[in-house]
């Protein structure tokens, strides 16, 4: 009978129950719950296991390289950040409304932390997410020009319900004569997503500098125009938390902290 039960569980792909069958049966013998209670407990554990597996798979497929949370953010270190507003964004209403989100500020101020936390919550709520640094996304699109996979790659970036484009302004975008500018590639993507699904962006440079960075001021203006139409804008004007941690480590270890690079 036990062998048949295992075969039934395997056929139904109730993998968690199958892996923990002995424990579940021992518990039933000890506690003697009502049949309906026992069955509900078994099915609950299977559903919980499958739900967790799906969330993990969704996070892995999203490209999120860190599992940041809003609970881990030190709002006291960045008092200019409106905590209640960030927590409200964390409820993901902007994703349901298909709003866009642009967060600007110097490196280390928490921009990426917020978007990664939003991305993590979205994965946990069954929302399809994709995360990438801006330069990596542009490189992926441009690679499609060489092997004729550009339309497929563009669709893969267009389709997620929440696309997170991190660190506009960091890293060097390719500028070859035989390729469209980064601005054109990004415009094609944003234009296809505009008003349909949410795009969240962080920028380490001023929005007025996007044209120079992306290679075309006019097209960069068109990108920002679309992001602004359904957009939420946040600017974080504060110190770098990474530098703060480095200074604390240096203080505790008795070494000298890294000096800021002089401006040229």
N, C-alpha and C positions, 0 to 999 in steps of 0.2 A: 504493500500500500504506500509506504514512504517513497519507494522508487517511482511509482506512478505519479505521486504528488510532485516529485521533483521534475519529472518529464512534463507535466502539465504547466508548471511554473516556467520551465525553460521555453516551452512552446509559446506561452503568452508573454514571454520576455519580461517577467516580473523578477528582474535580476537582483534587486535588493532583498526581496523576500527569500529568494533562492539562496542567496549568500548567508542569510541570517536565520534560516529555517529552524535549525536545532535550537537556537536561543528563543525563538518565538514559541516553539512547541513546549520547551521547558517552562517558559513563563506561563503558558496557558495551563499546564499541569499544576503549577504551584498556586496560581491566583484564581483559577477556575472562573474566568469572566463569562458573562452571558455571550452566547454565540454571536449576536449582532455586534457587541462591543469588541470582541476579539477580531471579527472580520473587519470592522471599521479601523481598528488599530493597525492591522496588517496593511490594509489599502492606504491608510494615511502615510505610513512609513515609506511605502513604495512611491506614492505621489511626491512626497517631500524629497526623496532621493533623486527621482527623475527631474524634478524642478531645479534642484541644485546643479545637476549635471548640465541641464540646458543653459542655465545662467553661466556656468563656467565656460561652456562651449561658445556662448555668445560673446563673452569677454575676450576669450582667446582670439576669436575671429575678428573682433573689432579693431585689433591693433593697439589697444591700450597697453602701454608698456609699464604702467604703474597703477595700482589699485588705490587711488587717493579717495579720501572721504571728506565731507564737509565737517564732520565731527572732529577730525584731526587738524583742522586749520586753526591757527592761532589768531583769532580776530583781535585780541588785545594788542598784538604787535602791529596790526594795520588798522588803527582806529578810524582812518578816513573811509574805510570800507563799510558800507551800510549792511550790517549783518542780517537784519530782518529781510532786506531785499534779496540778498544772496540765498538765504534759506527758502524764500518764496520761489526763486528761480529753480531751486533744487526740487521743487514739487513738479517740475517739468511741464508746467502749463504752457510755456512758450513753445515747446515741441508740439504739443497738441494743437496749438494755434498756427503752427508753421511759421512762427516768428524766427528771425535771425538774431544773433548775439555777437557783438564785437567788444572785446575787452582789450584795452591798451594800457601801457605802463612799462616802466623799466624792468629789466630782468630781475627775477627773484621776489617780485611783489605779490605773487600768488595767482597770476592769470591762468597758467597751465593747471595749477592745482584745482581751481574751480571747474574748469572745463572737463578735466579728467574725472572729478567727482560727479559732475552731471552725467558724463558718459557712463560711469559705473552704475549709477542709479537707473539710467535708462535701460541698460542691459538687464538689471534686476527686475525691471518692469516689462520685459518682453519686447523692448524697442530695439530695432536694428540700428547699430552704431558703427561708424568707422572713424578711426583716429589716424592722423598722420601729421608730421611736420610739413610745412608748406613746401620746402625744397624737395622733400622726398616724394610728395604727391606730384609736383611738376615734373620731376625726373621720371616718374612712372608713366605719366601721360606722354612725355616726349619719347620714351623708349618705344611706345606703340607706333610711332611714325616710321621706325626702322623695319618693323616686322608686320606692318599693316594691321596691328591689333588695337590701334587708337580708338576706333568706335566702341570696341568691347570694353576697353579700360575706362573710357569716359562713362559708359553706362554703369560700370561697377562703382564709380565714385558718385554718380548721380543718384543711385537707387537708395542708399541708406536713409532711414527716417531722420537720423541726426548725424551730420558730418561735422567732425571737429578738425579744423585746420589750425595747427599750432605754430607759433613762432614765425609769423610773417615778419621779415626783416633780419632774421638770423640765417646764416648760411648763404652761399653764393648760388644763385640760380643760373642755369646755363644760358648762354647768349650766342647761339650759332646762327650764321647767315641763312642757312638752309632750313631753319626751324622757326615756328612762330615764337613771339616773345612769351615770357611767362605770363604777362598780362593777358594775352589772347587766350592762352590755355585756361587760365583761371576764370576769365570772363565766360568762356563756353560752358564751363562747369556751373558757375553761379547762375548764369542765365537759365540753364535747364532746371535748376533746383528752385528758382525764384518763385515764391508764393505757393509752392507745392510741398516742400519739406524744409526742415530747419538746418541752417548752417551756422556753426559757432566758430568764431575766429579769435585768436589772440595775436596782437601785434606789438613788437618791441620798438617799433619806430612810429613816428607821427603819421597819421593818415595822409597828410600832405606829401609825405615822402614815398608813398607807394608807387607813384609813377616812375620815379628814378629807380627804385628797387626792382620793379617788375618789368621795366623796359619800355613802357609806353604810358605817358601821363593821361592821354585821352581815354584809353581803354581802362586804365586804373580808375579814372573818375566814373566810368560807367559801372564798374564793379561796385564801387562804394555807393553809388546811387541806388543800386538794387538792394544792397545790404541795408541801406538806411530806410528803404520804403517800409519794410516790415521788421525793422531792426530795433534792438535794445542796445544802448551804448553805455559802457562802464569804463571809466578811466581811474586807474589806481595810482595815486600820487603818494608813494611812500618808500621806505627803505627796503633794501634787499634782505629777505629772511635768510638766504643762504650765506650771505656775508656775515649776518648776525651770528649764525651757528659757527661759522669758521672762526670768528673773533672769540666766541665763548670757548671753543676747543683750544685755541691758542692760549687763552688766558689760563685755562685749567691745566694745560700741559707745560706752561712756562715758556712757550716759544713765541716768536714775533708773528703777528697777523700779517696777511698779505696786504700790501699797500695798493691803493687805487692807482690805476694807470693815469698819467697826466693827459689832459686834453691837448690836441694839436690844432 
